């Protein structure tokens, strides 16, 4: 993932005001390519971005921040 993509994701969350509700927001790059035909059996050369939002008060236990519940659905990137 490029630095520009990471900064765009963080900027979107900060600009929406949702960041005050979140305790953690790691961004993970996973090797899953959704636009690929599984019949071809071609290895994935693209990646997907996963944003793992988490709400906690003690950093031992907590809940994931879910779009539509803790995060408004209107928060979109790009």
Residue pairs with C-beta under 8 A, 6 or more apart in sequence:
1 27
1 29
1 47
1 49
5 49
6 27
8 77
8 78
9 27
9 49
9 51
9 77
10 25
12 75
12 76
12 77
12 78
13 19
13 22
13 25
13 51
13 75
16 72
16 74
16 75
18 65
18 71
18 72
18 75
19 25
21 55
21 65
21 70
21 71
22 53
22 54
22 55
22 65
23 54
23 55
23 56
23 57
23 59
23 62
24 52
24 53
24 54
24 56
24 59
25 51
25 52
25 53
25 54
26 51
26 52
27 49
27 50
27 51
27 52
28 49
28 50
28 51
28 52
29 47
29 48
29 49
29 50
30 47
30 48
30 50
31 44
31 47
32 44
32 47
32 48
33 44
33 45
33 46
33 47
33 48
34 48
35 46
36 42
36 44
36 46
52 64
53 64
53 65
53 70
53 71
54 62
54 63
54 64
54 65
55 62
55 63
55 64
55 65
55 70
56 62
56 63
63 70
65 71
67 73
67 75
